Amino acid sequence: MPEPEPEAAAAPERPAPAEPTGVDLARVALRAAKEQARARGAAAQQKRDVRRGSGPRSGAGRDGRDPLPLGAAVRGLITERGWEAPAAVGGVMGRWPQLVGAEVAQHCEPQRYDEEERALTVRCDSTAWATQLRLLAPRLVARLNEDLGQGTVRLLKVRGPEAPSTRGGRLRAPGSKGPGDTYG
C-alpha cells in the first residue's frame, strides 16, 4: 500500500499587500515613464519614415542623398545660388592673358567684379597703361561679353597704380607728406 503523501507544507501566510511604499511607487512610476517614452519614440520614428517616403533606408534607386562628383556638386551649387555671372567672371580672372593679350595682361590685372553695377575693376601698373586701357575699354567690354554672355560686363573701371602709404609709425614727423612723386 502506498504511503500517504505528506501534506504539502503550508507556506507561511504573507500578510495582505499593504499600500505601496515610496520605493515601490518610484519603481511603478519609472516603469510607466519608460513605456511612455518607448511609445513616443516609436510614433516619432513612424513619422520620420512616412516623411522620407519608403522607410528607414533608401533602396537601390538614386535619390538626393547619393554622393556626386565634385564638379557636378559645384555646378549645382552655383546654379542653385544664382552665382552664374560671378563664377563666369571669376573664370575671366584666370584666363585674363588669353582674353586681353599677353602684353596688356603683363601691365593690367583684374581686381574685382561688382555684380550690381556689372563692373569689372582693373588695376594697371602705370598711368600710361591705365590711359591705354581706358581707350580700349569699349572693345574689351565687347570681347568679355562675347565670351561670358551678353550684358555680363557693362562697365570697365580702370585704376592706375596705388601710391605707397605715406603714413608712418607713431613717431612720424607732423607735416611730412612722403614721396613727391605723382601717382594715378
QUISUL-V764816 format. One record per backbone hydrogen bond with DSSP energy under -0.5 kcal/mol. CO is the residue of the C=O (numbers start at 1). NH is the residue of the N-H. E is the energy in kcal/mol with one decimal. If there is no record, write none. Layout:
CO & NH & E
CO & NH & E
This chain:
21 & 25 & -2.8
22 & 26 & -2.0
23 & 27 & -2.1
24 & 28 & -2.3
25 & 29 & -2.4
26 & 30 & -2.5
27 & 31 & -2.4
28 & 32 & -2.2
29 & 33 & -2.3
30 & 34 & -2.4
31 & 35 & -2.0
32 & 36 & -2.2
33 & 37 & -2.3
34 & 38 & -2.4
35 & 39 & -2.1
36 & 40 & -2.6
37 & 41 & -2.7
38 & 42 & -2.3
39 & 43 & -2.1
40 & 44 & -2.4
41 & 45 & -2.3
42 & 46 & -2.1
43 & 47 & -2.0
44 & 48 & -2.3
45 & 49 & -2.5
46 & 50 & -2.4
47 & 51 & -2.5
48 & 52 & -2.4
49 & 53 & -1.6
49 & 55 & -1.0
63 & 66 & -1.7
69 & 73 & -2.2
70 & 74 & -2.5
71 & 75 & -2.5
72 & 76 & -2.3
73 & 77 & -2.1
74 & 78 & -2.7
75 & 79 & -2.3
76 & 80 & -2.6
77 & 81 & -2.3
78 & 82 & -0.9
78 & 83 & -2.5
83 & 87 & -2.3
84 & 88 & -2.4
85 & 89 & -2.6
86 & 90 & -2.1
87 & 91 & -1.5
88 & 92 & -1.0
89 & 93 & -1.4
90 & 94 & -1.0
91 & 95 & -1.6
92 & 96 & -0.5
93 & 96 & -0.5
95 & 98 & -0.6
95 & 99 & -1.8
96 & 100 & -2.4
97 & 101 & -1.7
101 & 105 & -2.3
102 & 106 & -1.4
103 & 107 & -0.8
104 & 107 & -1.1
104 & 108 & -2.0
107 & 125 & -2.3
109 & 123 & -2.7
112 & 121 & -2.9
113 & 115 & -0.7
114 & 118 & -1.6
114 & 119 & -1.6
118 & 154 & -3.1
118 & 155 & -1.6
119 & 114 & -2.9
119 & 121 & -0.5
120 & 157 & -2.4
121 & 111 & -3.6
121 & 112 & -1.0
122 & 159 & -3.1
123 & 109 & -2.6
126 & 130 & -1.9
127 & 131 & -2.3
128 & 132 & -2.2
129 & 133 & -2.5
130 & 134 & -2.0
131 & 135 & -1.8
132 & 136 & -1.5
133 & 137 & -0.8
136 & 140 & -2.5
137 & 141 & -2.9
138 & 142 & -2.0
139 & 143 & -2.3
140 & 144 & -2.5
141 & 145 & -2.6
142 & 146 & -1.9
143 & 147 & -1.6
144 & 148 & -3.0
145 & 149 & -2.2
149 & 152 & -1.8
152 & 154 & -0.5
155 & 120 & -2.4
155 & 157 & -0.6
156 & 158 & -0.7
157 & 122 & -3.3
157 & 159 & -0.5
159 & 124 & -2.7
169 & 172 & -1.0
173 & 176 & -1.4
